[in-house]
Amino acid sequence: MNEASEGGSVGRVRAALRAAGHADTIAMFPAGTRTSEDAARAVGCAVAQIAKSLVFRAKGSGRPVLVIASGVNRVDLAKVSAALGVPIERADGRWVRETTGFAIGGVAPVGHEVAPVVLIDAALMALDRVWAAAGSPMHVFETTPAELVRLSGGRVVAVAES
């Protein structure tokens, strides 16, 4: 069994999807899906349909904040802070891995080691289908925006830069 595809972080995502009653739509792309552009090219969809997961840290508490945004949008940190009512800061790769259990480029919206506060960019809700990282920089899963909200327990807010 390949640890990257069947165990470890991808296995956690698969288990979380199954536990939530979501179909196992995880697909592996050996060329990689690390960036939104890479993922869209691999899947054959528009970059906007990539639901990228960005991890930030709440200042003071250090609680992880997961922002799921459309692959074409940049996240406005002031809007995220306003939605949460607390300031946030960027998180480095080491902290992201230690806190979520995922490496940057493979952070999934589910299966986190420490449950994050989740915000979902309102722009994603206009799409029919989206693809999100599934635990590694080579794995994604297909879902709908409504399912993404349900699976992650996230709150839909406008967090994209204007």
N, CA, C and O of each residue as an XYZ file, in Angstrom:
648
protein
N       0.849     -1.188      0.000
C       0.000      0.000      0.000
C       0.884      1.238      0.000
O       1.836      1.328      0.775
N       0.572      2.178     -0.858
C       1.301      3.430     -0.945
C       0.800      4.365      0.148
O      -0.370      4.748      0.144
N       1.675      4.740      1.088
C       1.289      5.571      2.236
C       0.683      6.887      1.786
O      -0.284      7.359      2.383
N       1.238      7.483      0.744
C       0.738      8.784      0.298
C      -0.661      8.692     -0.284
O      -1.438      9.640     -0.168
N      -1.000      7.557     -0.915
C      -2.304      7.476     -1.565
C      -3.353      6.735     -0.751
O      -4.542      7.027     -0.881
N      -2.952      5.796      0.075
C      -3.936      4.997      0.789
C      -3.892      5.159      2.304
O      -4.882      4.880      2.981
N      -2.790      5.594      2.831
C      -2.676      5.803      4.264
C      -2.460      7.271      4.521
O      -2.780      8.107      3.677
N      -1.929      7.590      5.662
C      -1.546      8.965      5.963
C      -2.634      9.972      5.697
O      -3.807      9.729      5.981
N      -2.238     11.112      5.147
C      -3.156     12.229      4.984
C      -4.267     11.955      3.975
O      -5.402     12.380      4.190
N      -3.975     11.264      2.892
C      -5.028     10.943      1.916
C      -6.027      9.972      2.536
O      -7.231     10.079      2.304
N      -5.530      9.036      3.314
C      -6.414      8.102      4.020
C      -7.333      8.819      4.998
O      -8.498      8.446      5.140
N      -6.819      9.853      5.681
C      -7.661     10.631      6.597
C      -8.775     11.341      5.834
O      -9.917     11.393      6.292
N      -8.440     11.879      4.680
C      -9.456     12.562      3.872
C     -10.497     11.554      3.389
O     -11.698     11.810      3.473
N     -10.043     10.424      2.892
C     -10.962      9.379      2.424
C     -11.895      8.947      3.556
O     -13.101      8.817      3.347
N     -11.351      8.725      4.746
C     -12.163      8.314      5.889
C     -13.167      9.400      6.266
O     -14.317      9.098      6.586
N     -12.738     10.661      6.230
C     -13.648     11.770      6.556
C     -14.776     11.871      5.542
O     -15.925     12.108      5.915
N     -14.463     11.694      4.266
C     -15.502     11.735      3.233
C     -16.504     10.605      3.447
O     -17.714     10.829      3.416
N     -16.008      9.409      3.660
C     -16.896      8.250      3.868
C     -17.760      8.437      5.115
O     -18.961      8.170      5.090
N     -17.139      8.897      6.208
C     -17.882      9.094      7.459
C     -19.006     10.107      7.281
O     -20.036     10.023      7.951
N     -18.808     11.064      6.379
C     -19.820     12.100      6.124
C     -20.838     11.669      5.070
O     -21.742     12.433      4.729
N     -20.693     10.441      4.552
C     -21.624      9.963      3.539
C     -21.368     10.524      2.153
O     -22.260     10.507      1.304
N     -20.158     11.024      1.910
C     -19.778     11.569      0.603
C     -19.127     10.463     -0.216
O     -18.362      9.663      0.322
N     -19.417     10.413     -1.484
C     -18.783      9.427     -2.366
C     -17.265      9.621     -2.366
O     -16.779     10.744     -2.227
N     -16.530      8.540     -2.520
C     -15.065      8.614     -2.609
C     -14.717      9.038     -4.037
O     -14.602      8.204     -4.935
N     -14.555     10.330     -4.225
C     -14.250     10.879     -5.553
C     -12.783     11.283     -5.649
O     -12.411     12.049     -6.538
N     -11.949     10.780     -4.745
C     -10.527     11.133     -4.754
C      -9.860     10.552     -5.998
O     -10.022      9.375     -6.319
N      -9.116     11.396     -6.678
C      -8.359     10.977     -7.861
C      -6.914     11.422     -7.683
O      -6.638     12.461     -7.083
N      -5.998     10.619     -8.213
C      -4.574     10.932     -8.133
C      -4.083     11.398     -9.492
O      -4.439     10.828    -10.524
N      -3.261     12.443     -9.481
C      -2.670     13.000    -10.691
C      -1.165     13.090    -10.478
O      -0.685     14.026     -9.840
N      -0.414     12.121    -11.009
C       1.041     12.071    -10.775
C       1.790     13.342    -11.166
O       2.836     13.635    -10.588
N       1.280     14.102    -12.131
C       1.951     15.340    -12.529
C       1.822     16.419    -11.455
O       2.555     17.407    -11.480
N       0.902     16.238    -10.519
C       0.759     17.144     -9.395
C      -0.400     18.109     -9.507
O      -0.816     18.506    -10.596
N      -0.909     18.472     -8.335
C      -2.029     19.407     -8.219
C      -1.727     20.447     -7.142
O      -2.633     20.942     -6.471
N      -0.447     20.769     -6.985
C      -0.001     21.650     -5.890
C      -0.608     23.045     -5.973
O      -1.010     23.596     -4.948
N      -0.687     23.629     -7.164
C      -1.279     24.962     -7.315
C      -2.655     24.834     -7.949
O      -3.004     23.789     -8.499
N      -3.424     25.896     -7.870
C      -4.751     25.891     -8.493
C      -4.642     25.654     -9.995
O      -5.453     24.932    -10.575
N      -3.638     26.264    -10.622
C      -3.441     26.095    -12.061
C      -3.078     24.641    -12.394
O      -3.607     24.069    -13.347
N      -2.177     24.051    -11.607
C      -1.798     22.642    -11.814
C      -3.019     21.738    -11.670
O      -3.237     20.841    -12.485
N      -3.810     21.981    -10.630
C      -4.978     21.142    -10.377
C      -6.000     21.259    -11.503
O      -6.545     20.252    -11.954
N      -6.261     22.484    -11.961
C      -7.226     22.686    -13.040
C      -6.770     21.999    -14.323
O      -7.569     21.393    -15.037
N      -5.483     22.102    -14.599
C      -4.937     21.447    -15.789
C      -5.083     19.923    -15.677
O      -5.467     19.263    -16.643
N      -4.781     19.378    -14.517
C      -4.867     17.928    -14.317
C      -6.307     17.425    -14.419
O      -6.575     16.408    -15.059
N      -7.225     18.144    -13.784
C      -8.626     17.734    -13.741
C      -9.339     18.023    -15.058
O     -10.230     17.278    -15.465
N      -8.941     19.115    -15.726
C      -9.620     19.522    -16.948
C     -10.792     20.437    -16.652
O     -11.836     20.351    -17.300
N     -10.622     21.314    -15.674
C     -11.690     22.257    -15.317
C     -11.117     23.670    -15.324
O      -9.925     23.866    -15.565
N     -11.966     24.639    -15.059
C     -11.537     26.028    -14.955
C     -10.822     26.230    -13.617
O     -11.154     25.566    -12.635
N      -9.859     27.128    -13.571
C      -9.127     27.414    -12.333
C     -10.098     27.866    -11.239
O      -9.881     27.576    -10.063
N     -11.156     28.565    -11.614
C     -12.150     29.024    -10.642
C     -12.792     27.860     -9.891
O     -13.243     28.033     -8.758
N     -12.840     26.674    -10.508
C     -13.477     25.505     -9.892
C     -12.573     24.769     -8.904
O     -12.993     23.782     -8.301
N     -11.360     25.230     -8.734
C     -10.476     24.647     -7.734
C     -10.755     25.330     -6.405
O     -10.627     26.548     -6.286
N     -11.133     24.547     -5.413
C     -11.406     25.065     -4.073
C     -10.119     24.947     -3.272
O      -9.849     23.915     -2.657
N      -9.327     26.017     -3.284
C      -8.035     25.972     -2.598
C      -8.229     26.212     -1.103
O      -9.044     27.033     -0.681
N      -7.453     25.468     -0.323
C      -7.525     25.560      1.134
C      -6.294     26.287      1.652
O      -5.166     25.829      1.470
N      -6.518     27.412      2.292
C      -5.433     28.230      2.842
C      -5.564     28.255      4.356
O      -6.647     28.488      4.892
N      -4.450     28.012      5.042
C      -4.471     27.968      6.495
C      -3.803     29.214      7.062
O      -2.695     29.580      6.671
N      -4.498     29.849      7.984
C      -3.995     31.011      8.707
C      -4.051     30.697     10.193
O      -4.584     29.666     10.602
N      -3.495     31.596     10.993
C      -3.484     31.402     12.445
C      -4.129     32.619     13.095
O      -3.791     33.760     12.781
N      -5.066     32.358     14.011
C      -5.679     33.448     14.765
C      -4.639     33.988     15.734
O      -4.058     33.233     16.514
N      -4.406     35.292     15.682
C      -3.421     35.898     16.589
C      -3.901     35.743     18.026
O      -5.089     35.878     18.319
N      -2.979     35.464     18.890
C      -3.318     35.293     20.299
C      -3.564     33.843     20.644
O      -2.795     33.239     21.392
N      -4.644     33.273     20.099
C      -5.000     31.895     20.437
C      -4.199     30.872     19.639
O      -3.987     29.751     20.101
N      -3.755     31.252     18.448
C      -3.047     30.301     17.595
C      -3.968     29.275     16.960
O      -3.494     28.302     16.373
N      -5.271     29.471     17.066
C      -6.225     28.525     16.479
C      -6.112     28.546     14.961
O      -5.998     29.617     14.366
N      -6.143     27.361     14.317
C      -6.076     27.341     12.860
C      -7.368     27.872     12.232
O      -8.473     27.601     12.702
N      -7.188     28.628     11.163
C      -8.302     29.180     10.397
C      -8.120     28.684      8.973
O      -7.111     28.975      8.332
N      -9.092     27.938      8.484
C      -9.053     27.417      7.122
C      -9.969     28.260      6.255
O     -11.161     28.388      6.533
N      -9.406     28.833      5.207
C     -10.195     29.602      4.246
C     -10.186     28.815      2.944
O      -9.127     28.525      2.387
N     -11.373     28.474      2.468
C     -11.510     27.747      1.206
C     -11.996     28.752      0.171
O     -13.086     29.310      0.289
N     -11.162     28.974     -0.849
C     -11.451     30.022     -1.829
C     -11.340     29.487     -3.248
O     -10.690     28.471     -3.493
N     -11.967     30.168     -4.157
C     -11.854     29.830     -5.571
C     -10.407     30.015     -6.009
O      -9.731     30.952     -5.583
N      -9.945     29.116     -6.860
C      -8.569     29.150     -7.331
C      -8.168     30.423     -8.043
O      -6.975     30.699     -8.171
N      -9.122     31.203     -8.509
C      -8.786     32.455     -9.204
C      -8.743     33.660     -8.271
O      -8.313     34.742     -8.673
N      -9.182     33.482     -7.037
C      -9.275     34.618     -6.119
C      -8.137     34.657     -5.114
O      -7.632     33.624     -4.674
N      -7.747     35.883     -4.760
C      -6.825     36.099     -3.643
C      -7.688     36.397     -2.422
O      -8.735     37.038     -2.523
N      -7.233     35.924     -1.278
C      -7.980     36.122     -0.038
C      -7.573     37.449      0.599
O      -6.387     37.755      0.722
N      -8.575     38.229      1.001
C      -8.372     39.498      1.676
C      -8.322     39.217      3.184
O      -9.344     38.902      3.793
N      -7.135     39.332      3.778
C      -6.964     39.005      5.198
C      -7.810     39.894      6.105
O      -8.262     39.450      7.161
N      -8.026     41.135      5.705
C      -8.871     42.033      6.502
C     -10.316     41.531      6.536
O     -10.983     41.620      7.567
N     -10.797     41.005      5.413
C     -12.163     40.462      5.377
C     -12.270     39.209      6.241
O     -13.282     39.001      6.909
N     -11.237     38.378      6.231
C     -11.233     37.169      7.071
C     -11.248     37.576      8.538
O     -12.038     37.049      9.322
N     -10.382     38.510      8.911
C     -10.326     38.990     10.300
C     -11.665     39.585     10.734
O     -12.129     39.340     11.847
N     -12.279     40.365      9.851
C     -13.574     40.980     10.174
C     -14.649     39.914     10.366
O     -15.472     40.021     11.274
N     -14.645     38.879      9.509
C     -15.642     37.807      9.619
C     -15.485     37.024     10.915
O     -16.468     36.554     11.487
N     -14.242     36.884     11.376
C     -13.985     36.123     12.600
C     -14.034     36.970     13.857
O     -14.239     36.455     14.956
N     -13.842     38.281     13.691
C     -13.798     39.158     14.847
C     -12.479     39.102     15.595
O     -12.381     39.582     16.725
N     -11.463     38.518     14.970
C     -10.119     38.457     15.561
C      -9.099     38.638     14.447
O      -9.357     38.262     13.304
N      -7.943     39.209     14.769
C      -6.911     39.323     13.738
C      -6.317     37.954     13.411
O      -6.244     37.071     14.265
N      -5.898     37.799     12.163
C      -5.249     36.559     11.753
C      -3.887     36.885     11.161
O      -3.594     38.028     10.809
N      -3.071     35.854     11.063
C      -1.758     36.012     10.455
C      -1.476     34.815      9.563
O      -2.088     33.756      9.703
N      -0.545     35.002      8.651
C      -0.137     33.910      7.776
C       0.554     32.848      8.617
O       1.198     33.156      9.620
N       0.414     31.604      8.203
C       1.042     30.489      8.905
C       2.146     29.911      8.025
O       1.980     29.800      6.810
N       3.266     29.545      8.632
C       4.342     28.952      7.838
C       4.053     27.467      7.610
O       3.222     26.861      8.286
N       4.766     26.905      6.637
C       4.534     25.528      6.225
C       4.689     24.511      7.337
O       3.929     23.546      7.416
N       5.667     24.726      8.190
C       5.893     23.780      9.294
C       4.700     23.766     10.245
O       4.220     22.702     10.637
N       4.224     24.960     10.613
C       3.071     25.057     11.513
C       1.828     24.450     10.867
O       1.055     23.760     11.531
N       1.636     24.706      9.573
C       0.486     24.144      8.865
C       0.525     22.623      8.948
O      -0.485     21.997      9.270
N       1.676     22.022      8.662
C       1.795     20.555      8.703
C       1.560     20.015     10.109
O       0.834     19.037     10.287
N       2.176     20.654     11.114
C       2.029     20.186     12.495
C       0.592     20.305     12.993
O       0.115     19.446     13.736
N      -0.091     21.358     12.590
C      -1.436     21.635     13.095
C      -2.531     20.894     12.333
O      -3.469     20.369     12.932
N      -2.403     20.856     11.012
C      -3.459     20.238     10.197
C      -3.167     18.786      9.856
O      -4.089     17.996      9.654
N      -1.882     18.431      9.790
C      -1.503     17.098      9.323
C      -1.308     17.060      7.820
O      -1.075     15.993      7.252
N      -1.400     18.215      7.169
C      -1.246     18.297      5.720
C      -0.092     19.225      5.360
O       0.159     20.222      6.037
N       0.601     18.878      4.284
C       1.610     19.772      3.736
C       0.923     20.800      2.841
O      -0.109     20.511      2.234
N       1.494     21.992      2.761
C       0.966     23.005      1.851
C       0.966     22.418      0.439
O       1.934     21.783      0.022
N      -0.123     22.636     -0.285
C      -0.290     22.056     -1.609
C      -1.184     20.825     -1.562
O      -1.633     20.337     -2.600
N      -1.443     20.323     -0.353
C      -2.309     19.157     -0.193
C      -3.318     19.331      0.924
O      -3.980     18.369      1.314
N      -3.448     20.551      1.450
C      -4.375     20.798      2.563
C      -5.813     20.594      2.090
O      -6.287     21.268      1.175
N      -6.481     19.665      2.724
C      -7.863     19.331      2.378
C      -8.836     20.127      3.244
O      -8.445     20.665      4.280
N     -10.096     20.205      2.829
C     -11.099     20.888      3.645
C     -11.622     20.019      4.794
O     -12.383     20.503      5.633
N     -11.224     18.752      4.842
C     -11.663     17.812      5.883
C     -10.467     16.989      6.361
O      -9.421     16.966      5.712
N     -10.627     16.315      7.497
C      -9.592     15.405      7.974
C      -8.441     16.069      8.706
O      -7.346     15.509      8.769
N      -8.665     17.245      9.255
C      -7.607     17.967      9.961
C      -7.313     17.348     11.321
O      -8.208     16.825     11.984
N      -6.054     17.413     11.727
C      -5.645     16.918     13.045
C      -6.253     17.782     14.150
O      -6.708     17.260     15.167
N      -6.262     19.096     13.953
C      -6.877     20.041     14.884
C      -7.987     20.735     14.099
O      -7.737     21.331     13.052
N      -9.213     20.654     14.611
C     -10.352     21.232     13.892
C     -10.182     22.746     13.739
O     -10.075     23.463     14.733
N     -10.157     23.228     12.500
C     -10.020     24.676     12.279
C     -11.373     25.378     12.259
O     -12.420     24.745     12.127
N     -11.325     26.688     12.391
C     -12.475     27.519     12.067
C     -12.460     27.574     10.545
O     -11.406     27.810      9.954
N     -13.603     27.362      9.896
C     -13.632     27.292      8.435
C     -14.512     28.389      7.849
O     -15.667     28.564      8.234
N     -13.924     29.123      6.902
C     -14.659     30.114      6.122
C     -14.572     29.702      4.659
O     -13.508     29.310      4.179
N     -15.687     29.793      3.957
C     -15.738     29.424      2.543
C     -16.096     30.664      1.741
O     -17.099     31.327      2.005
N     -15.261     30.962      0.761
C     -15.465     32.138     -0.083
C     -16.807     32.035     -0.804
O     -17.098     31.026     -1.448
N     -17.612     33.069     -0.694
C     -18.937     33.098     -1.317
C     -18.866     32.888     -2.831
O     -19.828     32.405     -3.428
N     -17.752     33.241     -3.455
C     -17.617     33.081     -4.912
C     -17.742     31.617     -5.336
O     -18.176     31.336     -6.453
N     -17.373     30.696     -4.472
C     -17.475     29.271     -4.823
C     -18.923     28.813     -4.971
O     -19.201     27.858     -5.696
N     -19.829     29.478     -4.301
C     -21.224     29.034     -4.278
C     -21.923     29.190     -5.627
O     -22.983     28.601     -5.835
N     -21.364     29.956     -6.530
C     -21.959     30.151     -7.860
C     -21.609     29.012     -8.820
O     -22.122     28.964     -9.937
N     -20.740     28.099     -8.390
C     -20.270     27.025     -9.273
C     -21.069     25.741     -9.061
O     -21.603     25.498     -7.979
N     -21.142     24.924    -10.112
C     -21.845     23.639    -10.009
C     -20.982     22.574     -9.351
O     -21.458     21.834     -8.490
N     -19.719     22.489     -9.749
C     -18.781     21.474     -9.248
C     -17.478     22.153     -8.861
O     -17.078     23.146     -9.469
N     -16.820     21.613     -7.846
C     -15.504     22.090     -7.459
C     -14.616     20.892     -7.128
O     -15.103     19.797     -6.844
N     -13.322     21.121     -7.171
C     -12.343     20.100     -6.823
C     -11.460     20.665     -5.727
O     -10.987     21.798     -5.821
N     -11.238     19.868     -4.681
C     -10.442     20.304     -3.538
C      -9.305     19.324     -3.291
O      -9.390     18.153     -3.660
N      -8.243     19.811     -2.663
C      -7.112     18.938     -2.325
C      -7.593     17.811     -1.419
O      -8.489     17.985     -0.593
N      -6.965     16.646     -1.603
C      -7.375     15.457     -0.849
C      -6.231     14.893     -0.011
O      -6.125     13.680      0.169
N      -5.376     15.777      0.499
C      -4.365     15.321      1.439
C      -2.952     15.234      0.934
O      -2.031     15.011      1.719
N      -2.752     15.403     -0.359
C      -1.393     15.414     -0.908
C      -1.370     16.321     -2.122
O      -2.422     16.652     -2.669
N      -0.178     16.730     -2.553
C      -0.080     17.588     -3.741
C      -0.340     16.842     -5.052
O      -0.080     17.381     -6.128
N      -0.849     15.611     -4.975
C      -1.194     14.841     -6.177
C      -2.621     14.318     -6.150
O      -3.032     13.605     -7.065
N      -3.384     14.661     -5.117
C      -4.739     14.118     -4.956
C      -5.763     15.236     -4.809
O      -5.532     16.213     -4.096
N      -6.895     15.085     -5.488
C      -8.028     15.998     -5.341
C      -9.309     15.174     -5.276
O      -9.333     14.008     -5.672
N     -10.374     15.795     -4.770
C     -11.685     15.143     -4.833
C     -12.700     16.125     -5.387
O     -12.580     17.339     -5.223
N     -13.698     15.567     -6.044
C     -14.753     16.360     -6.670
C     -15.956     16.421     -5.744
O     -16.310     15.438     -5.093
N     -16.581     17.601     -5.696
C     -17.768     17.769     -4.866
C     -18.556     18.969     -5.381
O     -18.222     19.541     -6.419
N     -19.586     19.339     -4.660
C     -20.348     20.553     -4.967
C     -20.047     21.587     -3.881
O     -19.609     21.224     -2.789
N     -20.274     22.845     -4.166
C     -20.073     23.853     -3.121
C     -20.933     23.598     -1.880
O     -20.463     23.773     -0.756
N     -22.185     23.187     -2.075
C     -23.056     22.914     -0.926
C     -22.501     21.769     -0.081
O     -22.540     21.826      1.148
N     -21.986     20.731     -0.739
C     -21.376     19.616     -0.003
C     -20.115     20.074      0.709
O     -19.832     19.614      1.816
N     -19.364     20.957      0.106
C     -18.149     21.487      0.734
C     -18.501     22.199      2.046
O     -17.795     22.058      3.045
N     -19.579     22.951      2.033
C     -20.048     23.621      3.252
C     -20.426     22.575      4.296
O     -20.032     22.679      5.458
N     -21.182     21.581      3.884
C     -21.629     20.541      4.816
C     -20.449     19.752      5.377
O     -20.360     19.537      6.586
N     -19.551     19.325      4.504
C     -18.411     18.507      4.918
C     -17.480     19.235      5.877
O     -17.002     18.652      6.850
N     -17.223     20.505      5.604
C     -16.251     21.269      6.381
C     -16.850     21.945      7.607
O     -16.129     22.324      8.529
N     -18.184     22.095      7.612
C     -18.813     22.843      8.689
C     -18.525     24.329      8.589
O     -18.647     25.070      9.565
N     -18.139     24.753      7.391
C     -17.731     26.131      7.189
C     -18.878     27.104      7.063
O     -20.032     26.734      6.849
N     -18.516     28.359      7.203
C     -19.468     29.463      7.064
C     -19.122     30.201      5.775
O     -17.959     30.525      5.535
N     -20.121     30.464      4.952
C     -19.916     31.143      3.673
C     -19.850     32.652      3.906
O     -20.767     33.251      4.467
N     -18.747     33.249      3.461
C     -18.545     34.698      3.581
C     -17.771     35.190      2.363
O     -17.088     34.418      1.691
N     -17.887     36.473      2.095
C     -17.108     37.075      0.993
C     -15.723     37.414      1.534
O     -15.565     38.352      2.315
N     -14.719     36.642      1.112
C     -13.352     36.869      1.586
C     -12.379     37.176      0.460
O     -11.193     37.391      0.708
N     -12.865     37.198     -0.772
C     -11.974     37.477     -1.904
C     -11.659     38.958     -1.969
O     -12.481     39.802     -1.614
N     -10.428     39.264     -2.438
C     -10.062     40.657     -2.667
C     -10.976     41.241     -3.727
O     -11.387     40.543     -4.654
N     -11.290     42.509     -3.593
C     -12.175     43.171     -4.559
C     -11.409     43.536     -5.803
O     -11.979     44.103     -6.735
